[in-house]
Amino acid sequence: MPIFHLDNHATRPVAERIIRGLRPYTGYEWFLIPQWLRRFGPLKFVSAPMMDRRALHYFTLFSSLNAIMWGAATLGSIVMRKTLGASEMQIGLVSAIGSAALLIGIFGSELVMGRDKRPFIFWVGLISRGTMLLYLFCFNVWTFILISSIFSILHAFLMPAVFGWWHNNVSFESRSRLWGMTAMLTTLISMAAAYLTGIALHYDPNSFRWLFAATGLLAMLGVVTLVASPLRGQYKFTEDPPLKTFRQIVVQPVISFYTLLLRDRRYLHFEAAYMLYGMAIMLTFPVIPIYIADAAKMDYAQAGLALGIMSQIGIVVLSTAWGRMMDVRGPVLTSALDFLILAAFPAVLLLGPLHESIGIPLYVGVYVSHIILGIGMAGVNVTWSLAPINFAGDQDSSLYSGAHVTLTGIRGAIMPTLGALGLKYFGYAPVFTASTILFLLAAAGMLQLARRHPELARPGSYARKES
Protein backbone atom coordinates (compact mmCIF):
# COMPACT_ATOMS: atom_id res chain seq x y z
CA MET A 1 0.00 0.00 0.00
CA PRO A 2 1.51 3.37 -0.91
CA ILE A 3 2.44 5.38 2.18
CA PHE A 4 4.74 8.21 1.12
CA HIS A 5 4.77 10.48 -1.86
CA LEU A 6 6.38 13.85 -2.50
CA ASP A 7 5.93 14.18 -6.25
CA ASN A 8 2.21 14.36 -6.96
CA HIS A 9 -0.17 16.97 -8.35
CA ALA A 10 -0.83 18.40 -4.90
CA THR A 11 2.79 19.03 -3.91
CA ARG A 12 4.56 19.64 -7.19
CA PRO A 13 3.21 23.16 -7.89
CA VAL A 14 3.74 24.48 -4.35
CA ALA A 15 7.24 25.85 -4.92
CA GLU A 16 6.24 27.29 -8.27
CA ARG A 17 3.25 29.08 -6.71
CA ILE A 18 5.47 30.52 -3.99
CA ILE A 19 8.00 31.83 -6.50
CA ARG A 20 5.29 33.31 -8.71
CA GLY A 21 3.98 35.09 -5.65
CA LEU A 22 7.42 36.48 -4.80
CA ARG A 23 8.42 37.67 -8.24
CA PRO A 24 6.51 40.98 -8.11
CA TYR A 25 8.93 41.99 -5.37
CA THR A 26 11.97 43.39 -7.15
CA GLY A 27 14.45 42.43 -4.46
CA TYR A 28 13.69 38.74 -4.89
CA GLU A 29 13.27 38.82 -8.66
CA TRP A 30 16.65 40.53 -8.98
CA PHE A 31 18.69 37.38 -8.44
CA LEU A 32 16.32 34.76 -9.87
CA ILE A 33 15.11 35.85 -13.29
CA PRO A 34 17.02 34.82 -16.43
CA GLN A 35 17.62 38.46 -17.44
CA TRP A 36 19.92 38.87 -14.46
CA LEU A 37 21.56 35.54 -15.23
CA ARG A 38 22.49 36.67 -18.71
CA ARG A 39 24.09 39.89 -17.47
CA PHE A 40 25.89 38.72 -14.35
CA GLY A 41 26.91 35.61 -12.47
CA PRO A 42 27.76 32.15 -13.81
CA LEU A 43 26.12 32.66 -17.20
CA LYS A 44 28.61 35.41 -18.01
CA PHE A 45 31.79 34.70 -16.06
CA VAL A 46 32.07 30.89 -15.93
CA SER A 47 33.37 28.81 -18.80
CA ALA A 48 30.95 25.89 -19.13
CA PRO A 49 27.94 24.81 -21.19
CA MET A 50 24.84 26.94 -20.73
CA MET A 51 22.87 24.32 -18.77
CA ASP A 52 25.83 23.81 -16.42
CA ARG A 53 26.02 27.53 -15.74
CA ARG A 54 22.30 27.80 -15.08
CA ALA A 55 22.49 24.93 -12.60
CA LEU A 56 25.57 26.50 -11.00
CA HIS A 57 23.70 29.75 -10.46
CA TYR A 58 20.79 28.24 -8.54
CA PHE A 59 22.98 25.83 -6.61
CA THR A 60 25.39 28.60 -5.58
CA LEU A 61 22.52 30.69 -4.21
CA PHE A 62 21.24 27.69 -2.27
CA SER A 63 24.71 26.82 -0.93
CA SER A 64 25.59 30.41 -0.03
CA LEU A 65 22.51 30.92 2.12
CA ASN A 66 23.06 27.54 3.77
CA ALA A 67 26.73 28.41 4.35
CA ILE A 68 25.69 31.14 6.78
CA MET A 69 23.86 28.52 8.82
CA TRP A 70 26.79 26.08 8.72
CA GLY A 71 29.27 28.80 9.67
CA ALA A 72 27.32 29.66 12.80
CA ALA A 73 26.80 25.98 13.62
CA THR A 74 30.58 25.44 13.55
CA LEU A 75 30.66 26.78 17.11
CA GLY A 76 27.89 24.49 18.34
CA SER A 77 30.19 22.16 20.28
CA ILE A 78 32.01 25.14 21.81
CA VAL A 79 28.64 26.53 22.93
CA MET A 80 27.83 23.18 24.52
CA ARG A 81 31.09 23.18 26.48
CA LYS A 82 31.55 26.83 27.43
CA THR A 83 27.96 28.09 27.76
CA LEU A 84 25.91 25.01 28.60
CA GLY A 85 28.61 23.08 30.51
CA ALA A 86 28.41 19.85 28.51
CA SER A 87 30.51 16.87 29.57
CA GLU A 88 32.89 14.89 27.35
CA MET A 89 30.27 12.19 26.85
CA GLN A 90 27.52 14.68 26.01
CA ILE A 91 29.69 16.24 23.29
CA GLY A 92 30.55 12.75 22.10
CA LEU A 93 26.84 11.88 22.05
CA VAL A 94 25.79 14.85 19.91
CA SER A 95 28.70 14.15 17.54
CA ALA A 96 27.71 10.48 17.30
CA ILE A 97 24.03 11.22 16.72
CA GLY A 98 24.84 13.83 14.09
CA SER A 99 27.02 11.39 12.19
CA ALA A 100 24.92 8.26 12.78
CA ALA A 101 21.88 10.09 11.40
CA LEU A 102 23.47 9.69 7.99
CA LEU A 103 22.45 6.02 8.18
CA ILE A 104 19.05 7.03 6.84
CA GLY A 105 20.65 8.36 3.65
CA ILE A 106 19.71 5.21 1.74
CA PHE A 107 16.03 5.76 2.53
CA GLY A 108 16.14 9.31 1.22
CA SER A 109 17.88 8.12 -1.92
CA GLU A 110 15.20 5.49 -2.53
CA LEU A 111 12.44 8.09 -2.33
CA VAL A 112 14.00 10.28 -5.04
CA MET A 113 15.35 7.56 -7.31
CA GLY A 114 14.44 8.37 -10.92
CA ARG A 115 12.33 11.39 -9.93
CA ASP A 116 12.34 15.14 -10.12
CA LYS A 117 14.23 16.01 -6.94
CA ARG A 118 12.71 19.46 -6.38
CA PRO A 119 9.45 18.59 -4.51
CA PHE A 120 11.39 16.42 -2.06
CA ILE A 121 14.05 19.10 -1.58
CA PHE A 122 11.32 21.67 -0.98
CA TRP A 123 9.47 19.85 1.80
CA VAL A 124 12.36 18.15 3.60
CA GLY A 125 14.62 21.17 3.15
CA LEU A 126 12.14 23.61 4.70
CA ILE A 127 11.37 21.31 7.63
CA SER A 128 15.04 20.55 8.35
CA ARG A 129 16.17 24.18 8.20
CA GLY A 130 13.08 25.24 10.12
CA THR A 131 14.30 23.07 12.99
CA MET A 132 16.91 25.75 13.68
CA LEU A 133 14.12 27.98 14.99
CA LEU A 134 13.78 25.64 17.98
CA TYR A 135 17.08 26.96 19.34
CA LEU A 136 15.09 29.98 20.52
CA PHE A 137 13.76 27.67 23.25
CA CYS A 138 17.07 25.98 24.12
CA PHE A 139 18.13 26.55 27.73
CA ASN A 140 20.09 23.40 28.65
CA VAL A 141 22.47 20.94 27.07
CA TRP A 142 19.92 18.13 26.61
CA THR A 143 17.59 20.40 24.68
CA PHE A 144 20.56 21.41 22.51
CA ILE A 145 21.30 17.74 21.82
CA LEU A 146 17.66 17.03 20.94
CA ILE A 147 17.39 19.92 18.48
CA SER A 148 20.75 19.08 16.89
CA SER A 149 19.70 15.45 16.50
CA ILE A 150 16.40 16.31 14.79
CA PHE A 151 18.21 18.60 12.38
CA SER A 152 20.89 15.98 11.62
CA ILE A 153 18.31 13.30 10.81
CA LEU A 154 16.34 15.52 8.46
CA HIS A 155 19.51 16.83 6.79
CA ALA A 156 20.74 13.29 6.13
CA PHE A 157 17.36 12.51 4.57
CA LEU A 158 17.80 15.50 2.25
CA MET A 159 21.40 15.07 1.10
CA PRO A 160 20.98 12.36 -1.59
CA ALA A 161 18.31 14.47 -3.30
CA VAL A 162 20.57 17.55 -3.39
CA PHE A 163 23.49 15.53 -4.78
CA GLY A 164 21.13 13.95 -7.28
CA TRP A 165 19.91 17.38 -8.42
CA TRP A 166 23.51 18.42 -9.09
CA HIS A 167 24.24 15.16 -10.91
CA ASN A 168 21.16 15.52 -13.12
CA ASN A 169 21.82 19.12 -14.13
CA VAL A 170 25.60 19.44 -14.53
CA SER A 171 27.60 17.59 -17.18
CA PHE A 172 30.33 15.12 -16.26
CA GLU A 173 33.03 17.31 -17.82
CA SER A 174 32.25 20.32 -15.61
CA ARG A 175 30.88 18.71 -12.48
CA SER A 176 33.91 18.64 -10.16
CA ARG A 177 35.37 21.96 -11.32
CA LEU A 178 32.12 23.85 -10.83
CA TRP A 179 31.55 22.18 -7.49
CA GLY A 180 34.97 23.40 -6.40
CA MET A 181 34.10 26.94 -7.46
CA THR A 182 30.89 26.84 -5.43
CA ALA A 183 32.75 25.41 -2.45
CA MET A 184 35.27 28.26 -2.59
CA LEU A 185 32.58 30.94 -2.55
CA THR A 186 30.38 29.33 0.09
CA THR A 187 33.38 28.67 2.32
CA LEU A 188 34.21 32.36 2.31
CA ILE A 189 30.68 33.06 3.44
CA SER A 190 30.87 30.34 6.08
CA MET A 191 34.17 31.75 7.37
CA ALA A 192 32.68 35.19 7.84
CA ALA A 193 29.58 33.74 9.53
CA ALA A 194 31.65 31.63 11.93
CA TYR A 195 33.97 34.47 12.89
CA LEU A 196 31.13 36.96 13.42
CA THR A 197 29.26 34.34 15.46
CA GLY A 198 32.36 33.89 17.61
CA ILE A 199 32.56 37.64 18.20
CA ALA A 200 28.86 37.81 19.12
CA LEU A 201 29.21 34.87 21.51
CA HIS A 202 32.28 36.47 23.08
CA TYR A 203 30.15 39.41 24.20
CA ASP A 204 26.96 37.44 24.88
CA PRO A 205 27.36 33.64 25.23
CA ASN A 206 23.58 33.20 25.25
CA SER A 207 23.09 34.88 21.88
CA PHE A 208 23.48 31.51 20.17
CA ARG A 209 19.70 31.07 20.42
CA TRP A 210 18.69 33.88 18.09
CA LEU A 211 21.85 33.57 15.96
CA PHE A 212 21.15 29.92 15.10
CA ALA A 213 17.45 30.64 14.50
CA ALA A 214 18.20 33.56 12.16
CA THR A 215 20.62 31.48 10.07
CA GLY A 216 17.97 28.77 9.81
CA LEU A 217 15.57 31.28 8.23
CA LEU A 218 18.21 32.22 5.65
CA ALA A 219 18.80 28.54 4.86
CA MET A 220 15.05 28.11 4.30
CA LEU A 221 15.21 30.90 1.73
CA GLY A 222 18.05 28.98 0.07
CA VAL A 223 15.84 25.90 -0.24
CA VAL A 224 13.06 27.93 -1.90
CA THR A 225 15.63 29.37 -4.31
CA LEU A 226 16.89 25.95 -5.38
CA VAL A 227 13.45 24.51 -6.03
CA ALA A 228 12.57 27.65 -7.99
CA SER A 229 15.02 26.40 -10.60
CA PRO A 230 13.29 25.32 -13.83
CA LEU A 231 15.92 22.58 -14.21
CA ARG A 232 14.79 19.00 -13.81
CA GLY A 233 17.79 17.34 -15.44
CA GLN A 234 17.44 14.09 -17.31
CA TYR A 235 14.17 13.15 -15.61
CA LYS A 236 11.33 14.78 -17.53
CA PHE A 237 8.22 12.76 -16.73
CA THR A 238 4.93 13.07 -18.53
CA GLU A 239 3.12 11.59 -15.50
CA ASP A 240 3.79 10.97 -11.84
CA PRO A 241 5.95 7.92 -11.04
CA PRO A 242 4.34 5.12 -8.99
CA LEU A 243 3.76 5.69 -5.29
CA LYS A 244 6.21 4.10 -2.87
CA THR A 245 5.19 1.16 -0.71
CA PHE A 246 6.48 0.39 2.80
CA ARG A 247 8.76 -2.31 1.43
CA GLN A 248 10.19 0.03 -1.21
CA ILE A 249 10.94 2.72 1.38
CA VAL A 250 12.25 0.65 4.30
CA VAL A 251 13.34 -2.76 3.03
CA GLN A 252 14.44 -2.18 -0.56
CA PRO A 253 17.06 0.49 0.30
CA VAL A 254 18.86 -1.94 2.62
CA ILE A 255 18.82 -4.66 -0.03
CA SER A 256 19.99 -2.21 -2.71
CA PHE A 257 22.75 -0.96 -0.40
CA TYR A 258 24.28 -4.41 0.05
CA THR A 259 23.67 -5.40 -3.58
CA LEU A 260 25.48 -2.31 -4.83
CA LEU A 261 28.57 -2.91 -2.72
CA LEU A 262 28.71 -6.59 -3.70
CA ARG A 263 28.23 -5.79 -7.38
CA ASP A 264 30.66 -2.91 -7.70
CA ARG A 265 33.82 -4.16 -6.00
CA ARG A 266 35.82 -1.07 -6.97
CA TYR A 267 33.31 1.08 -5.14
CA LEU A 268 33.42 -1.29 -2.15
CA HIS A 269 37.21 -0.95 -1.97
CA PHE A 270 36.93 2.82 -2.30
CA GLU A 271 34.40 3.02 0.51
CA ALA A 272 36.52 0.75 2.73
CA ALA A 273 39.45 3.14 2.44
CA TYR A 274 37.15 6.12 2.88
CA MET A 275 35.81 4.44 6.02
CA LEU A 276 39.28 4.62 7.56
CA TYR A 277 39.48 8.33 6.78
CA GLY A 278 36.06 8.88 8.34
CA MET A 279 37.04 6.96 11.45
CA ALA A 280 40.14 9.13 11.79
CA ILE A 281 38.35 12.46 11.51
CA MET A 282 35.32 11.45 13.60
CA LEU A 283 37.54 10.25 16.41
CA THR A 284 38.55 13.87 16.92
CA PHE A 285 35.02 15.37 16.81
CA PRO A 286 34.33 15.36 20.57
CA VAL A 287 37.98 15.96 21.47
CA ILE A 288 38.72 19.15 19.53
CA PRO A 289 36.16 21.44 21.26
CA ILE A 290 37.30 20.23 24.68
CA TYR A 291 40.96 20.64 23.72
CA ILE A 292 40.22 24.19 22.53
CA ALA A 293 38.20 25.15 25.61
CA ASP A 294 40.14 23.33 28.35
CA ALA A 295 43.70 22.59 27.21
CA ALA A 296 44.38 25.59 24.97
CA LYS A 297 42.00 27.80 27.02
CA MET A 298 40.81 29.71 23.96
CA ASP A 299 37.88 32.13 24.21
CA TYR A 300 34.96 32.31 21.75
CA ALA A 301 36.72 34.80 19.48
CA GLN A 302 39.85 32.61 19.29
CA ALA A 303 37.74 29.49 18.75
CA GLY A 304 35.85 31.26 15.96
CA LEU A 305 39.17 32.20 14.39
CA ALA A 306 40.43 28.60 14.51
CA LEU A 307 37.22 26.80 13.52
CA GLY A 308 35.75 29.45 11.25
CA ILE A 309 38.80 31.02 9.57
CA MET A 310 41.93 28.88 9.90
CA SER A 311 40.15 25.63 9.07
CA GLN A 312 38.53 27.20 6.00
CA ILE A 313 41.42 29.08 4.37
CA GLY A 314 42.59 26.00 2.51
CA ILE A 315 39.07 25.34 1.25
CA VAL A 316 38.79 28.85 -0.16
CA VAL A 317 42.19 28.83 -1.83
CA LEU A 318 42.34 25.23 -3.02
CA SER A 319 38.78 24.01 -3.69
CA THR A 320 38.97 24.79 -7.40
CA ALA A 321 42.40 23.17 -7.66
CA TRP A 322 41.16 20.02 -5.92
CA GLY A 323 38.16 19.97 -8.27
CA ARG A 324 40.42 20.17 -11.29
CA MET A 325 42.63 17.41 -9.91
CA MET A 326 39.63 15.16 -9.47
CA ASP A 327 38.47 15.93 -13.01
CA VAL A 328 41.90 14.80 -14.25
CA ARG A 329 42.93 12.06 -11.81
CA GLY A 330 39.63 10.88 -10.34
CA PRO A 331 38.59 10.56 -6.68
CA VAL A 332 40.89 7.64 -5.78
CA LEU A 333 44.26 9.35 -6.22
CA THR A 334 42.80 12.65 -5.07
CA SER A 335 41.62 11.00 -1.85
CA ALA A 336 45.01 9.37 -1.29
CA LEU A 337 46.74 12.76 -1.34
CA ASP A 338 43.99 14.23 0.84
CA PHE A 339 44.45 11.67 3.56
CA LEU A 340 48.23 11.99 3.61
CA ILE A 341 47.85 15.72 4.21
CA LEU A 342 45.20 15.22 6.86
CA ALA A 343 47.44 12.89 8.85
CA ALA A 344 49.38 16.00 9.89
CA PHE A 345 46.26 17.51 11.51
CA PRO A 346 46.17 15.31 14.64
CA ALA A 347 49.96 14.91 14.53
CA VAL A 348 50.46 18.63 15.16
CA LEU A 349 48.07 18.52 18.12
CA LEU A 350 49.84 15.43 19.41
CA LEU A 351 53.05 17.47 19.58
CA GLY A 352 51.34 20.17 21.65
CA PRO A 353 53.25 19.44 24.88
CA LEU A 354 56.54 19.65 22.95
CA HIS A 355 55.55 23.02 21.48
CA GLU A 356 54.60 24.27 24.93
CA SER A 357 57.92 23.16 26.39
CA ILE A 358 59.78 25.46 24.01
CA GLY A 359 57.50 28.42 24.65
CA ILE A 360 54.91 28.02 21.86
CA PRO A 361 51.36 28.35 23.27
CA LEU A 362 48.94 25.51 22.61
CA TYR A 363 46.57 27.80 20.72
CA VAL A 364 49.27 28.32 18.06
CA GLY A 365 49.28 24.56 17.46
CA VAL A 366 45.49 24.68 17.17
CA TYR A 367 45.76 27.37 14.49
CA VAL A 368 48.44 25.48 12.54
CA SER A 369 46.58 22.16 12.74
CA HIS A 370 43.39 23.76 11.49
CA ILE A 371 45.16 25.34 8.54
CA ILE A 372 46.33 21.83 7.61
CA LEU A 373 42.79 20.56 8.18
CA GLY A 374 41.45 23.14 5.73
CA ILE A 375 43.95 22.17 3.04
CA GLY A 376 42.95 18.52 3.28
CA MET A 377 39.24 19.11 3.70
CA ALA A 378 39.18 21.22 0.54
CA GLY A 379 39.83 18.00 -1.33
CA VAL A 380 37.57 15.89 0.87
CA ASN A 381 34.67 18.26 0.21
CA VAL A 382 35.02 17.48 -3.49
CA THR A 383 35.62 13.72 -3.21
CA TRP A 384 33.03 13.10 -0.49
CA SER A 385 30.32 14.83 -2.49
CA LEU A 386 31.21 13.79 -6.03
CA ALA A 387 32.97 10.41 -5.84
CA PRO A 388 29.63 8.51 -5.71
CA ILE A 389 28.49 10.44 -8.78
CA ASN A 390 31.66 9.40 -10.62
CA PHE A 391 31.14 5.74 -9.79
CA ALA A 392 27.48 5.98 -10.81
CA GLY A 393 28.44 6.97 -14.34
CA ASP A 394 25.30 7.38 -16.43
CA GLN A 395 23.03 5.82 -13.81
CA ASP A 396 20.92 7.76 -11.31
CA SER A 397 23.48 8.56 -8.63
CA SER A 398 20.98 8.53 -5.75
CA LEU A 399 21.79 4.92 -4.83
CA TYR A 400 25.56 5.54 -4.79
CA SER A 401 25.15 8.77 -2.83
CA GLY A 402 22.77 7.08 -0.42
CA ALA A 403 25.21 4.22 0.20
CA HIS A 404 28.06 6.70 0.69
CA VAL A 405 26.07 8.74 3.21
CA THR A 406 24.93 5.60 5.03
CA LEU A 407 28.49 4.32 5.44
CA THR A 408 29.33 7.72 6.90
CA GLY A 409 26.54 7.13 9.39
CA ILE A 410 27.86 3.70 10.34
CA ARG A 411 31.25 5.05 11.35
CA GLY A 412 29.57 8.07 12.89
CA ALA A 413 27.58 5.84 15.23
CA ILE A 414 30.82 4.51 16.73
CA MET A 415 33.83 6.79 16.41
CA PRO A 416 32.77 10.00 18.23
CA THR A 417 31.79 7.91 21.26
CA LEU A 418 35.14 6.11 21.13
CA GLY A 419 36.87 9.49 20.91
CA ALA A 420 35.01 10.76 23.98
CA LEU A 421 35.79 7.56 25.92
CA GLY A 422 39.44 7.70 24.85
CA LEU A 423 39.70 11.28 26.05
CA LYS A 424 37.94 10.57 29.35
CA TYR A 425 40.07 7.57 30.32
CA PHE A 426 43.38 8.04 28.49
CA GLY A 427 43.75 11.71 27.54
CA TYR A 428 44.45 13.60 24.34
CA ALA A 429 47.61 11.83 23.14
CA PRO A 430 46.16 8.33 22.47
CA VAL A 431 43.23 9.80 20.54
CA PHE A 432 45.45 11.97 18.34
CA THR A 433 47.86 9.06 17.77
CA ALA A 434 45.06 6.71 16.70
CA SER A 435 43.66 9.38 14.36
CA THR A 436 47.05 9.91 12.69
CA ILE A 437 47.48 6.16 12.09
CA LEU A 438 43.97 5.81 10.61
CA PHE A 439 44.59 8.67 8.16
CA LEU A 440 47.78 6.98 6.96
CA LEU A 441 46.00 3.63 6.56
CA ALA A 442 43.25 5.32 4.53
CA ALA A 443 45.83 6.82 2.17
CA ALA A 444 47.49 3.42 1.79
CA GLY A 445 44.13 1.84 0.96
CA MET A 446 43.46 4.35 -1.82
CA LEU A 447 46.93 3.84 -3.29
CA GLN A 448 46.39 0.09 -3.28
CA LEU A 449 43.08 0.55 -5.14
CA ALA A 450 44.83 2.75 -7.72
CA ARG A 451 47.49 0.06 -8.26
CA ARG A 452 44.91 -2.69 -8.66
CA HIS A 453 42.73 -0.63 -11.02
CA PRO A 454 44.91 1.82 -12.99
CA GLU A 455 41.89 2.82 -15.07
CA LEU A 456 40.53 4.69 -12.05
CA ALA A 457 43.08 7.42 -12.74
CA ARG A 458 40.94 8.20 -15.80
CA PRO A 459 37.62 9.56 -14.51
CA GLY A 460 35.69 8.65 -17.65
CA SER A 461 36.30 4.95 -16.92
CA TYR A 462 34.08 5.10 -13.82
CA ALA A 463 31.03 4.70 -16.02
CA ARG A 464 32.14 1.16 -16.88
CA LYS A 465 31.08 -0.98 -13.95
CA GLU A 466 32.40 -4.37 -12.98
CA SER A 467 29.89 -7.12 -12.89
Secondary structure as the mmCIF struct_conf table of DSSP 4:
data_model
#
loop_
_struct_conf.conf_type_id
_struct_conf.id
_struct_conf.beg_label_comp_id
_struct_conf.beg_label_asym_id
_struct_conf.beg_label_seq_id
_struct_conf.end_label_comp_id
_struct_conf.end_label_asym_id
_struct_conf.end_label_seq_id
STRN STRN1 PRO A 2 PHE A 4
BEND BEND1 LEU A 6 ASN A 8
TURN_TY1_P TURN_TY1_P1 HIS A 9 THR A 11
HELX_RH_AL_P HELX_RH_AL_P1 ARG A 12 LEU A 22
TURN_TY1_P TURN_TY1_P2 ARG A 23 PRO A 24
BEND BEND2 TYR A 25 TYR A 25
HELX_RH_AL_P HELX_RH_AL_P2 THR A 26 GLU A 29
TURN_TY1_P TURN_TY1_P3 TRP A 30 LEU A 32
BEND BEND3 ILE A 33 ILE A 33
HELX_RH_AL_P HELX_RH_AL_P3 PRO A 34 ARG A 39
BEND BEND4 PHE A 40 PHE A 40
TURN_TY1_P TURN_TY1_P4 GLY A 41 GLY A 41
HELX_RH_AL_P HELX_RH_AL_P4 PRO A 42 PHE A 45
BEND BEND5 VAL A 46 VAL A 46
BEND BEND6 ALA A 48 ALA A 48
HELX_RH_AL_P HELX_RH_AL_P5 MET A 50 ALA A 73
TURN_TY1_P TURN_TY1_P5 THR A 74 LEU A 75
HELX_RH_AL_P HELX_RH_AL_P6 GLY A 76 LYS A 82
TURN_TY1_P TURN_TY1_P6 THR A 83 THR A 83
BEND BEND7 LEU A 84 LEU A 84
HELX_RH_AL_P HELX_RH_AL_P7 GLU A 88 ALA A 100
HELX_RH_3T_P HELX_RH_3T_P1 ALA A 101 ILE A 104
HELX_RH_AL_P HELX_RH_AL_P8 GLY A 105 VAL A 112
TURN_TY1_P TURN_TY1_P7 MET A 113 GLY A 114
BEND BEND8 ARG A 115 ARG A 115
BEND BEND9 LYS A 117 LYS A 117
HELX_RH_AL_P HELX_RH_AL_P9 ARG A 118 GLY A 130
HELX_RH_3T_P HELX_RH_3T_P2 THR A 131 PHE A 137
BEND BEND10 ASN A 140 ASN A 140
HELX_RH_AL_P HELX_RH_AL_P10 VAL A 141 ASN A 169
BEND BEND11 VAL A 170 VAL A 170
TURN_TY1_P TURN_TY1_P8 PHE A 172 SER A 174
HELX_RH_AL_P HELX_RH_AL_P11 ARG A 175 TYR A 203
HELX_RH_3T_P HELX_RH_3T_P3 PRO A 205 SER A 207
HELX_RH_AL_P HELX_RH_AL_P12 PHE A 208 VAL A 227
TURN_TY1_P TURN_TY1_P9 ALA A 228 ALA A 228
TURN_TY1_P TURN_TY1_P10 GLY A 233 GLN A 234
BEND BEND12 THR A 238 GLU A 239
HELX_LH_PP_P HELX_LH_PP_P1 ASP A 240 LEU A 243
STRN STRN2 LYS A 244 THR A 245
HELX_RH_AL_P HELX_RH_AL_P13 PHE A 246 PHE A 246
HELX_RH_PI_P HELX_RH_PI_P1 ARG A 247 VAL A 251
HELX_RH_AL_P HELX_RH_AL_P14 GLN A 252 ARG A 263
HELX_RH_AL_P HELX_RH_AL_P15 ARG A 265 LEU A 283
TURN_TY1_P TURN_TY1_P11 THR A 284 PRO A 286
HELX_RH_AL_P HELX_RH_AL_P16 VAL A 287 ILE A 290
HELX_RH_PI_P HELX_RH_PI_P2 TYR A 291 ALA A 295
BEND BEND13 ALA A 296 ALA A 296
HELX_RH_AL_P HELX_RH_AL_P17 TYR A 300 GLY A 304
HELX_RH_PI_P HELX_RH_PI_P3 LEU A 305 MET A 310
HELX_RH_AL_P HELX_RH_AL_P18 SER A 311 LEU A 342
TURN_TY1_P TURN_TY1_P12 ALA A 343 ALA A 343
HELX_RH_AL_P HELX_RH_AL_P19 ALA A 344 LEU A 350
TURN_TY1_P TURN_TY1_P13 LEU A 351 LEU A 351
HELX_RH_AL_P HELX_RH_AL_P20 GLY A 352 SER A 357
TURN_TY1_P TURN_TY1_P14 ILE A 358 GLY A 359
HELX_RH_AL_P HELX_RH_AL_P21 LEU A 362 ALA A 392
TURN_TY1_P TURN_TY1_P15 GLY A 393 ASP A 394
BEND BEND14 GLN A 395 GLN A 395
TURN_TY1_P TURN_TY1_P16 SER A 397 SER A 397
HELX_RH_AL_P HELX_RH_AL_P22 SER A 398 GLY A 412
TURN_TY1_P TURN_TY1_P17 ALA A 413 ILE A 414
HELX_RH_AL_P HELX_RH_AL_P23 MET A 415 PHE A 426
HELX_RH_AL_P HELX_RH_AL_P24 TYR A 428 ARG A 452
HELX_RH_3T_P HELX_RH_3T_P4 PRO A 454 ALA A 457
BEND BEND15 ARG A 458 ARG A 458
HELX_RH_3T_P HELX_RH_3T_P5 PRO A 459 ALA A 463
BEND BEND16 ARG A 464 ARG A 464
#
